[in-house]
Amino acid sequence: MEELLKNIAKGLVDDPDAVSVTVDEPDEHGNIVYHLHVAEGDMGRVIGKQGRIAKAIRTVVKARATKDGVRVQVDID
């Protein structure tokens, strides 16, 4: 899941070396939170107009998580 998120983000940004993902431990409900970190200048590229790209990223990751039987949340920092 972490690699999927990194690969999607690296394809969108100008500085792919600045892309990193951190993962929180599952909470009491079993939700796993992934934190996507990108360079400050690339934040707009990852979020997109009115958050459309961010929403699409979350949709793809959640679809993969559903296939694996896991509940996830993606935060863009």
Buried (B, 14 or more C-beta within 10 A) or exposed (E): BBEBBBEBBBEBBEEBEBBEBEEEEEEEEEEBBBBBBBBEEBBEBBBBEEEEBBEEBBEBBBEBBEEEEBBBBBEBE
